[in-house]
Amino acid sequence: MTLASSDPDELHRLEEARRQVQRQLEAIDRQIKRRMAALIPRLLPKQSRQTRNAPSKPGAFLALYRMNLAALTAERQPEIDALSATLARLDRAIAELRQHYDAVASMYPGAIKTTPVSISMQCEAHVR
């Protein structure tokens, strides 16, 4: 991304793209949780006449739960990694663009509390 972007809506586009990627990551998280919730009844030990009065093994259920969660997460890991990398790139680009706007705003004291759109307009007016 070029820091001296001539498009004043670039920050808004980047922020919207970031929100969209974040929503995709949250959707994957919800899907994994939903699948795990559906899987829980199958992980519970079957009760037979002999085992009704026997003490249950809490560690066994937790181990099965963790194993299945790891398997479900591993299925989606490439997608999660790609979205996480995209999110990191967008975060860096947004930070650079905000830093650029802050630098421009410091050069034009009247533009300190203005939007990026008005800052770029003031820059263009000053250049003319």
trRosetta pair geometry for C-beta under 8 A, 3 or more apart (Angstrom, degrees):
i j d omega theta_ij theta_ji phi_ij phi_ji
1 5 7.2 -28 177 -66 94 118
1 10 7.9 131 -161 -178 122 132
1 93 5.0 87 7 -135 155 110
1 96 7.0 141 84 81 123 137
1 97 7.4 -54 138 -60 142 103
2 5 5.6 136 85 -75 88 67
3 96 6.1 -102 -104 157 94 108
3 97 7.3 -171 -138 -96 62 54
3 100 4.7 176 -175 -91 96 138
4 100 7.3 -160 -77 -160 46 137
5 8 7.9 160 110 -73 100 28
5 10 4.5 -2 135 -19 159 162
5 97 7.0 -10 11 -122 132 107
5 100 7.9 100 15 106 90 160
6 120 7.6 127 -156 -163 42 133
7 10 4.7 109 90 -48 99 95
8 11 8.0 -36 171 16 49 97
8 116 5.5 165 -164 121 82 91
8 117 4.2 93 156 -110 140 62
8 119 7.9 156 -130 59 109 77
8 120 4.4 -143 -89 34 106 146
8 121 7.5 3 -77 -36 152 80
9 12 4.9 -53 -167 43 72 116
9 13 5.9 76 134 -26 86 100
9 117 7.3 29 -66 -84 63 102
10 13 5.7 -58 -149 37 31 111
10 14 6.3 30 156 -18 66 107
10 97 6.3 -150 110 -133 112 145
10 116 7.9 -103 51 138 82 149
11 14 5.8 -56 -147 38 30 110
11 15 6.2 28 156 -17 65 108
11 94 6.9 92 -144 -135 76 76
11 97 5.1 -178 -89 131 90 139
11 98 7.1 99 -125 -68 126 71
11 101 7.2 0 -62 -38 146 143
11 116 5.2 121 11 7 140 164
12 15 5.8 -54 -144 38 30 110
12 16 6.3 29 156 -17 64 107
13 16 5.8 -56 -147 38 29 109
13 17 6.3 31 153 -19 65 106
14 17 5.6 -53 -147 36 31 112
14 18 6.3 35 152 -21 64 105
14 90 5.9 165 -173 -158 88 89
14 93 5.5 -140 -140 108 140 115
14 94 5.0 178 129 -79 129 85
14 97 6.6 149 27 14 158 154
15 18 5.5 -51 -149 34 33 115
15 19 6.5 35 152 -20 64 102
15 94 6.3 96 -74 -116 72 129
16 19 5.6 -49 -148 34 35 113
16 20 6.4 37 152 -20 64 104
17 20 5.6 -54 -150 35 32 114
17 21 6.5 31 153 -17 66 104
17 90 5.8 -153 102 -120 105 137
18 21 5.9 -54 -147 37 31 108
18 22 6.2 33 153 -19 65 108
18 87 6.6 91 -143 -137 78 70
18 90 4.3 176 -84 136 92 140
18 91 6.9 106 -123 -66 130 62
18 94 6.5 -13 -43 -42 148 142
19 22 5.6 -56 -147 38 30 113
19 23 6.4 34 153 -22 65 104
20 23 5.6 -51 -149 33 31 112
20 24 6.6 34 151 -21 63 102
21 24 5.6 -50 -152 32 35 114
21 25 6.6 35 150 -17 65 102
21 83 5.6 167 -169 -163 93 90
21 86 5.3 -150 -129 106 146 116
21 87 5.0 -171 123 -78 134 84
21 90 6.5 166 23 6 148 152
22 25 5.7 -52 -151 36 34 111
22 26 6.4 33 151 -16 65 106
22 87 6.6 99 -71 -116 71 123
23 26 5.6 -56 -146 40 33 112
23 27 6.3 39 152 -25 66 103
24 27 5.6 -50 -148 31 32 114
24 28 6.7 34 152 -19 63 101
24 83 5.6 -144 100 -128 119 142
25 28 5.8 -51 -153 32 34 112
25 29 6.5 36 149 -19 64 105
25 80 6.9 86 -129 -134 87 74
25 83 5.1 176 -72 128 92 139
25 84 7.1 93 -103 -70 133 70
25 87 7.0 -5 -34 -51 142 144
26 29 5.4 -51 -149 36 36 116
26 30 6.4 38 152 -20 67 103
27 30 5.7 -52 -148 36 33 111
27 31 6.4 35 152 -22 64 104
28 31 5.6 -53 -149 34 32 113
28 32 6.5 31 153 -18 65 104
28 76 5.5 155 -166 174 119 146
28 79 6.5 179 -106 110 146 121
28 80 6.1 -169 124 -83 159 89
28 83 7.6 177 -4 26 145 158
29 32 5.9 -55 -150 35 30 109
29 33 6.4 28 153 -16 64 108
30 33 5.7 -57 -147 40 32 111
30 34 6.1 34 155 -22 67 107
31 34 5.7 -53 -145 36 30 112
31 35 6.4 28 156 -16 64 106
31 76 7.8 136 85 -80 121 155
32 35 5.9 -57 -148 38 30 109
32 36 6.3 29 153 -18 65 107
32 69 7.5 75 171 -148 111 74
32 72 5.2 136 -141 133 91 123
32 73 6.2 48 -137 -80 146 70
32 76 6.7 -108 -69 20 114 149
33 36 5.7 -56 -147 38 31 111
33 37 6.3 34 154 -22 65 105
34 37 5.7 -52 -148 34 31 112
34 38 6.5 28 153 -15 63 106
35 38 5.7 -55 -149 39 33 110
35 39 6.2 32 151 -22 65 111
35 72 5.7 168 94 -134 135 145
36 39 5.4 -59 -145 37 33 113
36 40 6.8 56 153 -46 64 88
36 65 7.4 67 -163 -159 110 85
36 68 6.8 139 -119 114 83 112
36 69 5.8 27 -104 -93 132 86
36 72 6.6 -130 -63 26 90 163
37 40 6.0 -28 -156 -5 33 117
38 41 7.8 -50 177 20 39 98
39 42 5.6 -66 -167 45 57 110
39 43 6.1 55 141 -28 83 108
39 68 5.7 -169 142 158 154 153
40 43 5.6 -60 -147 33 36 112
40 44 6.8 44 157 -32 67 96
40 65 7.5 21 -108 -108 77 105
41 44 5.9 -43 -154 15 37 114
43 61 6.0 100 141 -148 106 78
43 64 4.8 163 -151 116 108 130
43 65 5.9 84 177 -72 164 73
43 68 6.9 -108 -83 -3 128 149
44 61 6.7 15 -107 -117 50 120
45 51 7.2 -101 139 141 126 149
45 56 6.7 180 34 -139 137 99
45 57 7.6 90 -42 39 147 90
45 60 7.2 46 -58 99 118 132
45 61 7.2 -95 -24 -72 90 98
46 51 8.0 88 97 60 63 143
47 51 6.1 -143 -145 87 52 101
47 52 5.6 63 -174 -89 105 76
48 51 5.0 69 50 22 81 100
48 52 7.2 -123 87 -34 36 80
49 52 6.2 -34 -150 -4 29 115
50 54 7.0 21 138 -20 67 124
51 54 4.6 -61 -146 36 57 121
56 61 7.9 11 161 -22 116 121
57 60 4.0 53 106 -1 116 117
57 61 7.3 154 95 -12 71 79
58 61 6.2 -54 -158 34 41 108
58 62 6.5 35 151 -14 70 110
59 62 5.7 -59 -148 42 35 111
59 63 6.1 38 155 -23 69 106
60 63 5.8 -53 -147 34 29 111
60 64 6.5 27 155 -15 63 106
61 64 5.8 -58 -151 38 31 109
61 65 6.2 33 152 -23 66 108
62 65 5.5 -52 -144 35 32 115
62 66 6.3 30 157 -17 65 106
63 66 5.9 -55 -147 38 29 109
63 67 6.3 30 154 -21 63 109
64 67 5.7 -56 -146 36 30 113
64 68 6.3 24 159 -13 65 108
65 68 6.1 -62 -151 40 26 105
65 69 6.2 26 154 -19 64 110
66 69 5.6 -54 -143 38 30 113
66 70 6.2 33 156 -21 65 105
67 70 5.9 -54 -150 34 28 111
67 71 6.5 27 151 -19 62 106
68 71 5.5 -53 -147 36 35 113
68 72 6.3 32 155 -17 67 104
69 72 5.9 -54 -146 38 31 108
69 73 6.1 28 156 -16 65 110
70 73 5.8 -58 -144 41 28 109
70 74 6.1 33 155 -25 64 108
71 74 5.7 -52 -145 33 28 113
71 75 6.8 37 153 -26 60 99
72 75 5.8 -47 -158 23 33 115
72 76 7.1 7 155 2 63 106
73 76 6.2 -73 -155 49 35 96
73 77 6.3 63 146 -63 69 90
73 80 7.7 -9 -169 -12 79 156
74 77 5.3 -21 -144 -16 36 124
76 79 5.2 -59 -171 48 72 114
76 80 5.5 76 130 -28 89 104
77 80 5.4 -55 -139 39 34 113
77 81 6.0 36 161 -22 68 105
78 81 5.8 -54 -146 36 29 112
78 82 6.4 28 156 -18 64 106
79 82 5.9 -54 -146 36 30 109
79 83 6.3 24 157 -13 65 108
80 83 6.0 -60 -147 42 28 106
80 84 6.1 30 155 -21 65 110
81 84 5.7 -56 -144 37 28 112
81 85 6.4 29 157 -19 64 105
82 85 5.9 -54 -150 35 29 110
82 86 6.5 30 152 -17 63 106
83 86 5.5 -53 -148 38 34 113
83 87 6.2 39 152 -23 66 105
84 87 5.5 -51 -147 35 32 114
84 88 6.5 34 153 -20 64 103
85 88 5.7 -51 -149 34 32 112
85 89 6.5 33 152 -18 64 103
86 89 5.7 -54 -149 36 33 111
86 90 6.3 31 153 -17 66 106
87 90 5.8 -55 -147 38 30 110
87 91 6.3 35 153 -22 64 105
88 91 5.6 -52 -148 34 31 114
88 92 6.6 31 154 -18 64 103
89 92 5.8 -55 -151 36 32 110
89 93 6.3 29 153 -18 66 107
90 93 5.6 -55 -144 39 33 110
90 94 6.1 34 156 -20 67 106
91 94 5.8 -55 -146 37 28 110
91 95 6.3 29 155 -19 63 108
92 95 5.7 -57 -148 37 30 111
92 96 6.3 29 155 -18 66 106
93 96 5.8 -54 -147 37 31 110
93 97 6.3 28 155 -18 64 108
94 97 5.8 -57 -146 39 29 110
94 98 6.3 29 155 -17 65 107
95 98 5.8 -55 -146 38 29 109
95 99 6.3 31 153 -20 63 107
96 99 5.6 -54 -148 36 30 113
96 100 6.3 35 151 -22 64 104
97 100 5.4 -49 -149 33 34 115
97 101 6.5 32 152 -17 65 103
97 116 7.7 7 158 -117 103 150
98 101 5.6 -52 -147 38 34 110
98 102 6.3 37 152 -21 66 104
99 102 5.6 -52 -147 36 32 113
99 103 6.4 34 152 -21 64 103
100 103 5.7 -53 -151 34 31 111
100 104 6.4 28 152 -16 65 105
101 104 5.6 -52 -146 38 34 111
101 105 6.1 36 153 -22 66 107
101 116 4.9 -69 -113 -104 138 94
101 119 5.8 117 -151 65 87 165
102 105 5.5 -53 -144 37 31 113
102 106 6.4 32 155 -22 64 103
103 106 5.8 -52 -150 32 31 110
103 107 6.8 30 150 -19 61 104
104 107 5.7 -56 -156 33 35 112
104 108 6.6 -6 157 17 68 106
104 111 7.2 -51 126 102 86 141
104 119 5.1 98 111 170 126 123
104 120 7.7 9 157 -76 164 54
104 123 6.0 -46 -159 -69 125 127
105 108 6.4 -76 -144 59 31 82
105 111 5.0 -132 -129 105 70 93
105 112 5.1 106 171 -110 111 44
105 114 7.3 180 -116 45 108 87
105 119 5.8 -62 -74 -115 80 131
106 109 7.7 17 -160 -82 34 59
106 112 7.5 63 -83 -100 45 89
108 111 4.1 33 102 16 112 120
108 112 8.0 -160 97 -44 66 60
108 119 7.1 160 57 -141 133 78
108 122 5.3 129 172 130 167 138
108 123 7.3 -124 -26 -71 144 68
108 126 7.1 -132 -89 -46 124 150
109 112 6.2 -10 -166 -34 46 108
110 114 7.9 31 129 -22 64 129
110 122 7.5 -174 82 -133 102 152
111 114 4.7 -68 -158 30 67 127
111 118 6.5 -172 -137 116 99 97
111 119 4.9 113 172 -106 135 77
111 122 5.1 -137 -75 36 137 163
114 118 4.1 -91 167 79 128 129
114 119 5.8 156 91 -53 111 78
114 122 7.7 93 77 -14 159 134
115 118 5.2 92 55 11 76 96
115 119 7.1 -134 100 -6 40 90
116 119 5.4 -54 -145 35 36 116
116 120 6.4 33 159 -18 68 103
117 120 6.2 -59 -153 35 27 105
117 121 6.6 26 150 -18 63 108
118 121 5.4 -51 -147 36 38 115
118 122 6.3 39 154 -21 67 103
119 122 5.8 -55 -151 36 31 109
119 123 6.4 34 150 -21 65 104
120 123 5.4 -48 -147 34 36 115
120 124 6.4 37 153 -19 65 103
121 124 5.8 -54 -150 37 32 111
121 125 6.3 31 152 -19 65 107
122 125 5.6 -54 -146 37 33 112
122 126 6.2 33 154 -21 66 106
123 126 5.8 -57 -147 36 29 110
123 127 6.4 31 154 -22 64 106
124 127 5.8 -52 -147 32 31 112
124 128 6.8 34 155 -23 62 101
125 128 6.0 -51 -155 27 32 111
